[in-house]
Amino acid sequence: MAESAADGAVELAARRLERALAVLEQRIARRISQASDGAGSALDEDRAQLATALDKSRARERELAEAGAAASAALADAIAQIKAALGAPKGV
């Protein structure tokens, strides 16, 4: 009878341990899920900010290229006018 009481106590303790482990596993899974959800939204925000910065940089690059082309055209026109004023032949 003492053995069966001890066996019963061991079985009860084993079941309690199994339930505690199951609860622990559920809590760990929930924490991992919550951490993953937060990381995904942070990455999305970073990606959106980077995309916005890239768009602004590309727009600025276009503006600078246009300004450079306008400056080059103005310089070429000024050179042509100076040559004409000095009486230099065209195309030189």
GIFENWO-V680444 format. One record per residue. N is the residue number from 0. RES is the residue in three letters. BURIAL is b if it has 9 or more other ideal C-beta (glycine too) atoms within 8 Angstrom, else e. Layout:
BEGIN
N_RES_BURIAL ; N_RES_BURIAL
END
This chain:
BEGIN
0_MET_e ; 1_ALA_e ; 2_GLU_e ; 3_SER_e ; 4_ALA_e ; 5_ALA_e ; 6_ASP_e ; 7_GLY_e ; 8_ALA_e ; 9_VAL_e ; 10_GLU_e ; 11_LEU_e ; 12_ALA_e ; 13_ALA_e ; 14_ARG_e ; 15_ARG_e ; 16_LEU_e ; 17_GLU_e ; 18_ARG_e ; 19_ALA_e ; 20_LEU_e ; 21_ALA_e ; 22_VAL_e ; 23_LEU_e ; 24_GLU_e ; 25_GLN_e ; 26_ARG_e ; 27_ILE_e ; 28_ALA_e ; 29_ARG_e ; 30_ARG_e ; 31_ILE_e ; 32_SER_e ; 33_GLN_e ; 34_ALA_e ; 35_SER_e ; 36_ASP_e ; 37_GLY_e ; 38_ALA_e ; 39_GLY_e ; 40_SER_e ; 41_ALA_e ; 42_LEU_e ; 43_ASP_e ; 44_GLU_e ; 45_ASP_e ; 46_ARG_e ; 47_ALA_e ; 48_GLN_e ; 49_LEU_e ; 50_ALA_e ; 51_THR_e ; 52_ALA_e ; 53_LEU_e ; 54_ASP_e ; 55_LYS_e ; 56_SER_e ; 57_ARG_e ; 58_ALA_e ; 59_ARG_e ; 60_GLU_e ; 61_ARG_e ; 62_GLU_e ; 63_LEU_e ; 64_ALA_e ; 65_GLU_e ; 66_ALA_e ; 67_GLY_e ; 68_ALA_e ; 69_ALA_e ; 70_ALA_e ; 71_SER_e ; 72_ALA_e ; 73_ALA_e ; 74_LEU_e ; 75_ALA_e ; 76_ASP_e ; 77_ALA_e ; 78_ILE_e ; 79_ALA_b ; 80_GLN_e ; 81_ILE_e ; 82_LYS_b ; 83_ALA_b ; 84_ALA_e ; 85_LEU_e ; 86_GLY_e ; 87_ALA_e ; 88_PRO_e ; 89_LYS_e ; 90_GLY_e ; 91_VAL_e
END
